[in-house]
Every structure is written in structure tokens, then in C-alpha cells.
Amino acid sequence: MALLDFPNPVSWWESAKNAGLERETANAFLSMLYSAQISFLWRSGSAKWAQWTGEGQALKDAATAMYLSLESLEKKNFLVLTVPADMLAADNLSRFITTSNSNSKEK
């Protein structure tokens, strides 16, 4: 057993699909899970205990990176992410860059 297990949204998606749920229901379910995870990481990073231990900024960065990674699915209307407004501040988002393999050219 692993010390830290991460949620497996692919298995949740397959379970929902196999159960005959509509795509919108599965999308809403995944949206809720990701929004909750992002909000949890962001708010935990703002907590005094996290700031005191030095892990606060790492948790906030993880939340921001997760949001930016999932933002493309939000633009395709696959997810609807609800995140803390202060996470979307320009000074926070400007510290990140998103790269894609499709943008690189092979020689």
C-alpha cells in the first residue's frame, strides 16, 4: 500500500460510463471532484499551519497548476471548474507557464 494515494478520475469516469450515466452527469461529477480538490489545496495552503511549516506556497502552487492543467478541458465545455477567486489573481497566474508537446517542432 502506498503512503499517499491519489484519486483516479479515469476509473471514476469508466464506472460512471459503465453505469449508464449521461455524459453531463459524469462531467458534473468530475467537475465537482476537481473543483473540491483545487479549493482544498488552495485553502490548505493559506492555513496558518501550512505557512508555519513552509508548505503553504507549495500547496497553493499545486492548486494553481492543477487548475491551469484542467483549464483546456474547461474551454472545451468538458469541465466546469469553480475555484477561489483569489487564486485567479493576475500576480498568482503570472508565475506559471503552460507548455505543450504540440507546440514544439522536431528537427
C-alpha positions in Angstrom: 0.0 0.0 0.0 1.3 3.4 -1.0 2.0 6.1 1.6 0.0 8.6 -0.4 -2.8 7.5 -2.9 -4.0 10.0 -5.5 -7.6 9.8 -6.8 -8.0 8.0 -10.1 -10.6 10.0 -12.1 -10.2 7.7 -15.1 -11.7 4.8 -13.1 -14.4 7.0 -11.8 -15.2 8.0 -15.4 -15.3 4.4 -16.5 -17.5 3.5 -13.6 -19.9 6.3 -14.4 -19.9 5.4 -18.1 -20.5 1.7 -17.5 -23.3 2.5 -15.1 -25.2 4.2 -18.0 -25.0 7.7 -16.7 -25.3 10.6 -19.1 -22.2 12.4 -20.2 -23.5 15.6 -18.5 -23.8 13.8 -15.2 -20.3 12.4 -15.4 -18.9 15.8 -16.4 -20.7 17.4 -13.4 -19.3 14.7 -11.1 -15.7 15.2 -12.4 -16.1 19.0 -12.2 -17.2 18.7 -8.6 -14.3 16.5 -7.7 -11.6 18.6 -9.4 -13.1 21.9 -8.0 -13.2 20.4 -4.5 -9.6 19.2 -4.8 -8.3 22.6 -6.1 -10.2 24.5 -3.5 -8.9 22.2 -0.7 -5.3 22.6 -1.8 -5.6 26.4 -2.1 -7.3 26.9 1.2 -5.0 24.5 3.0 -2.1 26.4 1.6 -3.5 29.6 3.1 -3.8 28.0 6.6 -1.5 29.1 9.4 -0.2 25.6 10.0 0.9 25.3 6.3 2.5 28.7 6.4 4.3 27.8 9.6 5.7 24.5 8.2 6.7 26.2 4.9 4.3 24.0 2.8 1.7 26.7 2.2 3.1 28.1 -1.0 3.7 24.5 -2.3 0.0 23.7 -1.7 -1.1 26.9 -3.4 1.2 26.2 -6.4 -0.2 22.7 -6.7 -3.8 24.1 -6.8 -2.8 26.7 -9.4 -1.0 24.1 -11.6 -4.0 21.7 -11.4 -6.3 24.5 -12.4 -4.2 25.6 -15.3 -3.8 22.0 -16.5 -7.5 21.4 -16.5 -8.4 24.8 -18.0 -8.2 23.4 -21.5 -10.9 20.9 -20.7 -13.0 23.8 -19.2 -12.6 25.7 -22.5 -13.9 22.6 -24.4 -17.0 22.6 -22.1 -16.0 19.2 -20.6 -15.5 20.6 -17.1 -16.9 23.5 -15.1 -14.3 24.5 -12.5 -15.3 26.5 -9.5 -12.2 27.8 -7.8 -11.4 30.5 -5.2 -11.3 34.0 -6.7 -8.0 34.9 -5.1 -6.4 32.0 -6.9 -7.1 33.6 -10.2 -5.3 36.9 -9.3 -3.0 38.0 -12.1 0.0 38.1 -9.8 -0.5 34.4 -9.0 -1.2 33.2 -12.5 1.7 35.1 -14.0 4.2 32.9 -12.1 3.2 29.9 -14.2 3.8 28.9 -17.8 1.9 26.1 -19.7 3.8 24.1 -22.3 2.5 21.6 -24.8 4.3 19.0 -26.9 2.2 20.0 -29.9 3.9 23.5 -29.8 7.4 22.1 -30.1 8.9 21.3 -33.5 11.1 18.3 -34.1 14.1 18.6 -36.3 
